[in-house]
Amino acid sequence: MLIGHIRPNDTRTLNEGEQLPAGWEYSDEKKRLAFPTGPVEEIEADDMDALRAKVPSDRILLSVRAL
């Protein structure tokens, strides 16, 4: 059994002087690119192919662990 952690697959370019929104963090501070830090959800599957198939198109797979 595999457990995957997923979050929204979203990035944002902040304009000069624009504050980083709550729940976001910089992926590249010089370019002012940010991504959301949550909410993180768990999904389960028996193998990696099945786990990847469960990731919705608007989410990104962050990590996988085996039980």
C-alpha positions, -999 to 999 in steps of 0.1 A, spaced: 0 0 0 13 35 -9 2 68 6 7 99 -16 5 135 -5 -10 159 -30 -17 197 -31 -31 222 -56 -8 226 -86 -8 264 -88 19 290 -92 16 328 -91 40 356 -101 37 384 -77 40 420 -89 66 444 -73 53 455 -39 26 427 -38 27 407 -5 30 370 -4 -5 356 3 -10 335 35 -5 298 28 20 305 -1 57 303 -2 84 314 -27 98 289 -52 120 316 -67 121 348 -47 141 368 -73 115 360 -100 87 364 -73 73 330 -82 51 315 -54 32 283 -48 6 272 -23 17 253 7 -16 236 13 -40 221 18 -22 188 15 -44 157 10 -36 120 12 -45 94 -14 -39 56 -13 -32 30 -39 -16 -5 -42 11 6 -66 27 37 -81 8 36 -114 -25 34 -96 -14 62 -72 -5 85 -101 -38 77 -118 -56 90 -87 -39 125 -88 -64 150 -103 -51 172 -131 -53 203 -108 -31 187 -81 6 177 -78 20 147 -61 45 158 -34 56 127 -18 50 89 -15 55 65 14 49 28 17 30 12 45 
